């Protein structure tokens, strides 16, 4: 059976100061990150984030001569799967004498000629929020006046329309199962989504709609909702949505206040890419880097057209 496609996300690194102002980042950011991680002692590359042990490293895939960053989420023994032999006999993994640790990985590969990065993880791999927190620790931003954010690549015209908005009248979000597990949202929408997903022990998808209906919100209420939209897209506690759209208020060329519908799901660039030729093929670094390389080529074409 052919390999099942996996979703590859693209992010832009942004360093913001204590006043939330973006700072200039020199070209070659991910080369710098790789160098810093490579020179950091192993014990400083391990941390407990959102209650789970995270570790990472700077790696090199020889066949494609590719440098990339690996970040793994260690699975506690209680989460280990069962295994079956050729006869279908099922037993626990621990009972086989397995003594190593299970790690769910995430891979980050810089997009050549830009500061964008391709990101993919296993189904239970570390979330982008966990990876971002780990990068801030390793790169020395923790405790400083600045922090690193990984912002999803969204087409620029959509972000410009959001920046021009006088307020918002409606927000619709959908998240997949388990995406809020281990997160600590600081904004109202994030907390609401986490509470709803927790009701199903994390294993349910959640859809949330906030709407003023046909009424036009007051300046304060409309501005607050558009602020929530910005947090979802670009803030340090952004929500890993599967669907997101908003209706915003903005002034058109004639000076009239109009309602503008923005679909961020459609305008966020992700790429579905199979890893290997068979669903049972081992996802070796060579296989992963080949898939990411193909996705990056498609991504480059999409941002230049």
N, C-alpha and C positions, 0 to 999 in steps of 0.2 A: 504494500500500500504506500502511495506517495506521501512525502512528508507534509505535515500540517503546517500551513503558514503561521508565522508568529508576527506580532506587531512590533515594528521598530519605530521608536519615537525620536524626534530631533529637538534639541534644546540649544539655547544660546546662554552662555555664562554672562551674568551681570553682577558686578560688585557695587553695592550701595553703601553709602556712609550712614551715620547715625541720623541724618536728616532726610533719609530716603532718596538721596540724590545719586544717580548712577555715575560711576567713575570710569575713566577711559581705561580700556584693556588693550594692551599691545597685541599685535598679531602673534600667532604661535602660542596661544594660551595653553592648549592641551599638551604641547611639547614641554612647556614649563611644568605643568602639573605632573606629567610622567617623570620628569627629572627629580622633582621634589619627593615624590613617593618612593622612587628607586633609592634615594639617599637617606630615607627615614628608617630608623631601626624597626624591626618587625614588631616589637612590643608596643610601639607607638601607632601601629597600624591596626590595632585591635581596640574595640570600644563596645560598650553596651548602649544601644540606641533603641528607644521605645521598648525597653525590656528584653531585647534580643541581642545576642552577640554578633557583631559585625566585624569582618576583617577584610583587608584589601591588599593589593600589590600592583606594582607596575610590571607589565609583562611584555614579552616580545615573541611573536609568532614567526618562526624561522622561514617557513616555506614562502610566505607572502612578504617577509621582511616588514612586518607591521608591529608598531608599538601600540599598546592599548592598556586600559585600566580595568582591573578586575575587582569587583566588590562582592563579597559573599555574606549570606545570612545563615548562621549555623542553626541547624534544627535540633532541638532537645530530643532526648530519647523517647519521650512520650509522643512525639510526632512522627516517629519512624514508621515507614510502611511495612506491610507484610510482604513476603516473597513466596514464589511458587517454583517447584522444580519441573523437569520435563514431563513428569507424570501428573502434574497438577496438584501435587501435595503442597498445602499452604502452611507456612510457619512464620513466626516473627523473625525479623531481621536479626535481632539481638541473639536469638537462639542458635543462629548459624555460626556464632563465634566472631562475628564482625566487631572489630575493636576501634575502627576509625570514627571520624565525625562526618555527618552528612552536611553538605553545604549547598544552599540554593544560590546560584550565581546571577550576577548582572555584569554586563560588559559595556564599556564606554570607549568609543572609537572616534577620534577627532576627524572632522571633514576637512580634507586637505584644501589649503588656500583660504580657509575661513576659520572663525572661532566656534562654529557650530559643532555639536557632538551628536553622534548616533548612540542610542541607548536601547538595549534589549535585556530582558531578564527572564528567568524561568518563571513558571506559574506562581511559585511561592518565594521568588527571589526578593531582595530588598527593594522597597518602594523608592521612587525618586526622592521623596522627602527624607528617607533614611540615608540614601546615598549622598544627598546634599549636606545633611548634617555631618556625615563622616568626612566629606571633603573639607568642610569648614574646620573640623578638628585637626585634620592632617595638615592643611595648608596654613594653620595658625590664625584663623579668623576668630576662633572662639575666644571670647573675652576682650576682643578688640572693638573699635568703633565702627568697623565695617563687617559686612558679611557677603558671602557668595550665594547667588541664586541661580538656579537652572530654570530658565523660562521657556515654555513650549514655543516652538516656532509657529507663529500665526502670521498669515499674510498681512503685510504692512498696512494695506488699505483698511482692514478691519480694526486694527489697533488705533489707526488715526481717527476713524469714526467713533471709536470708544472714547478717545481723548477729547474729542469735540463735543461729546454728549453733555447736555445740561442736566440730565437726570435719566432715570430708567423707570419704566412702568411695569416691566415683566421680566422674570428670570425663570428659565426652565433648565433643570439639570437631571442627568441620569448617571449613576455610578454602578460599576459592576460589583459582584460579590467580593467581599474581603478587602477591598481597596482602602477602607478606613481603619482596618485592624492595625493596632500598634501606633496610630497617629494621635497627636494631641492638638486638635484644632483650637485656634485662638479667636476665630471669627464666628459670628452667629450662624452663618449658613453651614460652615464646616461642622460645627457642634450639632446642628440639627440633623445633618446627614449621618454623622457618626451614631447619634442616639437612635435614629431609625434603623440603621443597619445592625446595631447591637441587639435590637429586639429579635432579630433572626440569627443571633450568635455569629453575625458577620457574614453568613452564607447566603444573603439575599441581595438582589439588586434593588436600588432605591431610586425613585423618581421624585423630584421636588419642584413645585411650581410656586413662585411668589408673584402675585399680580395685583395691580390696582384696578383691574377691570377697565372699563371705559373712562373712569375718572382720571383726571390729571393730578398727580401728586403735588404736594407742596414742595417748594424748593428743597427744604431740608430732607424730606422723605425720599424724593427722587434722587438727590445727590448721594444719600446713604446707600440706596440700592445700587447705583452705578459704582460706588466705592466697593461694595461686596463683589460685583462682577470683576473689577480689577484684581481684587485679592485672589479670586478663583483662578484667574488666568496667569497672573504674574507674581503674586505674593509669595513669601517664604512658606506659607501653609496652604498653597494652592491645592485645589481638589483635582485628583486624577480622574476626570470625567470621561464617560464614553459618549455622552451627548451634552451639548450646552448651547443655548441660544438666549438672546436678550432682545427686548424692545426698548430702545433708548429714545430720548427726546433731544433733537438737535435743530439748529437754525439752518435753513437752506439758503440758496443764493439770493432769494428774494427777501430774506429776513423773517420768513415765517417759521414758526415752531412746528416741526413735523415729527412723526413717529417713524423710526428707522429700525427695521428688523435685521439683526446680525446673527448669523449661524456660525458659531465658533467651531463646531464639530466639522462642518464642511470645509472650513478655512484653515484648520490646524492640519499640518502635513504629517501624516503617518504613512508607513509603507508596510504592506503585508508581504512577507518574504519567507519561502520555505527554507529550512535548514537541512541541507543534505538532500538525498534522493529518496529516502525511505523513512517512515515514521519511527522505525526502530534503530536508525543509524545513530551511533554515539555522537553527541554534539561536542566533538573535539575543538580545541582552539582554532585549528585550521578550517573546520567546517563553519564555525561561527564567524570567523573573520572573512571568509569568502562570501557568506550571506550578507554581512554588514557592508562589505565593499560593493556588492551589487546594489544594495539599497541606497548607498551613498551616491552612486552614479545616477540613479533615478532621481534622488533628491536634488542633486545639482542641476539636472535638466529642468526640474519643476520650478526652481527659484530663478532661472534665467529666461523663462518663457513668459 
